Amino acid sequence: VDNTTAGNGEKEDETYKYLRKEIYEFASKKLIVKTPVTWVLFRKVLQVLVRESKKNVVTFEYACAVGAACKINPEDIPVALMFYHELGVVLFYPHIEGLRDKVILSPKWFVDCLGKVLALHESEDCENLQLWKLLREKGILVQPLYAAAWKDCEGIECEEIMQLLVEFHLAAEVKTEEYHDSSVKQFFVPAVLPAFTEDYFSVPPGYHLKATSLHITFATGYVTPGFFIRLVAIMAGSPEC
């Protein structure tokens, strides 16, 4: 497709015209979902709570009260929340024990909370430098560090955030000797580890590999982003590995 011809009338690439037509038909027929007016009002009230009341997280009971005020049947409120969850308007995880009673009204706020630990840049937290070093170099996240990093995330507990990371295979609870207190919770978070940039096959003489490389070939030639991070987390949390 020659994108430089877009909007140039007769000179426009025919393939570009075809793609525009197909995208328009798909969007107009498939992506438009009819929703009850009460659901639309429900969404607007939730957005006002974030904007005006600065509420980033509310209880499920509170959300039900808002839904009832918007004339939504009680049995339809979880369905409405899941609908807006799939659209990215709110975050609602009824299948996760620690979060089933929470509705996160601001996904951006929650992502910012995660970024306090999973950020790519170096932390300026001088009080926990050794714990940050352990996380960046070994991928081991210990309870004192994530408790300190997420202490200001009002409305949600740090252990609830960790439950979410474990549920989506972004972290796995492990036991290591890397931290002096074995009673403290430890999690392996492979996403924070730096990428391996060296050539696997150029091993210097006398160098002993600590682990055998694992090579997986996909028939389709396509790998979902984040697949290997989740694979490593699953293997780390498995008692058989």
C-alpha positions in Angstrom: 0.0 0.0 0.0 1.3 3.4 -1.0 0.4 5.6 1.9 1.8 8.7 0.2 -1.2 8.8 -2.2 -3.9 8.9 0.5 -6.4 11.6 -0.1 -5.1 12.4 -3.6 -8.3 11.6 -5.4 -7.7 9.6 -8.6 -4.0 9.2 -7.8 -4.8 7.4 -4.6 -3.7 3.8 -4.4 -6.6 1.4 -5.2 -5.5 -0.9 -2.4 -5.7 2.0 0.0 -9.3 2.7 -1.1 -10.2 -1.0 -0.6 -8.7 -1.1 2.9 -10.6 2.1 3.9 -13.9 0.7 2.7 -13.3 -2.6 4.6 -12.3 -0.9 7.8 -15.3 1.4 7.6 -17.7 -1.4 7.1 -16.2 -3.5 9.9 -16.3 -0.6 12.3 -19.8 0.4 11.5 -21.3 -3.1 11.6 -19.1 -5.0 14.2 -17.8 -2.4 16.6 -21.0 -0.5 17.3 -22.6 -2.1 20.4 -26.1 -1.0 21.5 -26.2 -0.5 25.2 -29.1 0.5 27.5 -29.3 4.2 28.4 -29.0 3.3 32.0 -25.6 1.7 31.4 -24.4 4.8 29.6 -25.5 6.9 32.6 -23.8 4.4 34.9 -20.5 4.9 33.0 -20.8 8.7 33.1 -21.4 8.7 36.9 -18.4 6.5 37.4 -16.3 8.8 35.3 -17.5 11.8 37.3 -16.5 10.0 40.6 -12.9 9.8 39.2 -12.8 13.4 37.9 -14.7 15.2 40.7 -14.3 13.0 43.8 -10.9 11.7 43.0 -12.1 8.1 43.6 -9.8 5.7 41.8 -11.2 2.6 43.5 -14.6 1.8 45.0 -16.1 -1.2 46.6 -18.4 -3.5 44.6 -21.2 -2.6 47.0 -20.7 1.1 46.3 -20.7 0.4 42.5 -24.0 -1.5 43.0 -25.5 1.5 44.8 -24.5 3.7 41.9 -26.0 1.2 39.5 -29.2 1.0 41.4 -29.4 4.9 41.4 -29.1 4.6 37.6 -32.1 2.2 37.5 -30.0 -0.8 36.5 -31.4 -4.2 37.8 -29.2 -5.6 40.5 -28.4 -8.8 38.5 -27.3 -6.7 35.6 -24.7 -4.6 37.4 -21.9 -7.2 37.3 -22.6 -7.7 33.6 -22.4 -3.9 33.1 -19.1 -3.8 35.0 -17.7 -6.6 32.9 -18.8 -4.9 29.7 -17.0 -1.7 30.7 -14.0 -3.8 31.9 -13.7 -5.2 28.4 -13.9 -1.7 26.9 -11.1 -0.6 29.3 -13.3 1.9 31.1 -13.0 0.2 34.5 -11.1 -2.8 35.9 -13.2 -5.5 37.5 -11.9 -8.9 38.5 -14.6 -11.0 40.2 -12.6 -14.1 39.7 -9.7 -12.9 41.8 -10.4 -13.4 45.5 -8.7 -10.3 46.8 -10.2 -8.0 44.1 -13.7 -9.3 43.7 -15.0 -6.6 46.0 -13.1 -3.8 44.2 -13.9 -1.8 41.1 -11.0 0.2 39.8 -12.5 3.3 38.2 -9.2 4.6 36.7 -7.2 2.0 34.7 -4.5 4.7 34.1 -4.1 5.3 37.8 -3.7 1.5 38.3 -1.1 1.2 35.6 0.8 4.1 37.2 0.7 2.1 40.5 2.2 -0.9 38.8 4.8 1.3 37.2 6.1 2.2 40.7 7.6 -1.3 40.8 7.7 -2.5 37.1 9.1 0.8 35.7 12.0 0.6 33.3 13.9 3.5 34.8 15.9 3.4 38.0 14.1 4.1 41.3 15.0 7.1 43.4 14.1 5.3 46.6 17.4 5.6 48.5 16.1 3.7 51.5 15.7 0.4 49.7 18.6 0.5 47.2 19.6 -3.1 47.9 16.1 -4.4 47.4 15.8 -2.5 44.1 19.2 -4.0 43.1 17.9 -7.5 43.9 14.8 -6.8 41.8 16.6 -5.3 38.8 19.5 -7.9 38.7 17.8 -11.1 39.9 14.1 -10.4 39.3 13.2 -11.0 43.0 10.6 -8.7 44.4 10.4 -8.9 48.2 7.4 -7.9 50.4 9.1 -4.9 52.1 9.9 -3.3 48.7 6.5 -3.6 47.1 4.7 -2.7 50.4 6.8 0.6 50.5 6.3 1.3 46.8 2.5 0.8 46.8 1.8 2.3 50.3 0.2 5.4 48.7 -2.1 3.5 46.3 -5.2 4.4 48.2 -8.1 2.0 48.0 -6.2 -1.2 47.1 -3.8 -3.2 49.2 -0.3 -4.2 48.0 -1.1 -7.9 48.4 -4.2 -7.5 46.2 -1.9 -6.1 43.5 0.4 -9.0 43.8 -2.5 -11.4 43.5 -3.3 -9.7 40.2 0.3 -10.1 38.9 0.3 -13.8 39.9 -3.1 -14.4 38.3 -1.9 -13.1 35.0 1.5 -14.9 35.2 3.5 -11.7 35.5 4.9 -12.9 38.8 5.3 -16.1 40.7 5.8 -16.6 44.5 9.1 -18.3 45.1 11.5 -19.2 48.0 15.1 -18.1 47.6 18.2 -17.4 49.7 18.6 -14.0 48.1 16.9 -12.2 51.0 18.0 -12.6 54.6 14.5 -13.1 56.1 13.1 -16.4 54.7 9.7 -15.6 56.3 9.1 -12.6 54.0 7.2 -13.2 50.8 9.3 -13.3 47.6 8.1 -13.1 44.0 10.0 -13.7 40.8 9.1 -11.0 38.2 10.8 -11.8 34.9 9.5 -8.7 33.1 12.0 -6.4 35.0 15.1 -8.4 34.0 17.3 -6.9 31.2 17.2 -8.6 27.8 20.1 -11.0 27.0 22.0 -9.2 24.2 25.0 -11.6 23.7 25.3 -14.4 21.2 24.2 -17.6 22.8 26.6 -19.6 20.7 29.8 -17.5 21.4 30.7 -19.0 24.8 34.2 -18.1 25.9 36.6 -21.0 26.7 36.3 -22.1 30.3 32.9 -20.5 30.8 30.2 -22.7 32.3 26.6 -22.0 31.4 24.3 -21.9 34.5 21.3 -23.0 32.5 20.6 -24.7 29.2 19.0 -22.4 26.5 15.5 -23.3 25.6 14.5 -22.8 21.9 10.8 -22.9 20.8 9.8 -22.7 17.2 6.3 -21.5 16.3 4.7 -22.8 13.1 2.8 -19.6 12.5 5.9 -17.4 12.9 4.0 -15.2 15.3 4.5 -15.0 19.1 2.1 -13.1 21.3 3.9 -10.2 23.0 4.7 -11.1 26.6 4.4 -14.8 26.0 7.9 -15.8 27.2 7.6 -13.6 30.3 4.4 -15.4 31.3 6.0 -18.8 30.4 9.0 -18.1 32.7 6.7 -17.0 35.5 4.6 -20.1 35.2 7.7 -22.4 35.2 9.1 -20.5 38.2 5.9 -21.0 40.2 5.6 -24.7 39.3 6.7 -27.1 42.0 7.9 -29.5 39.3 10.5 -27.0 37.9 
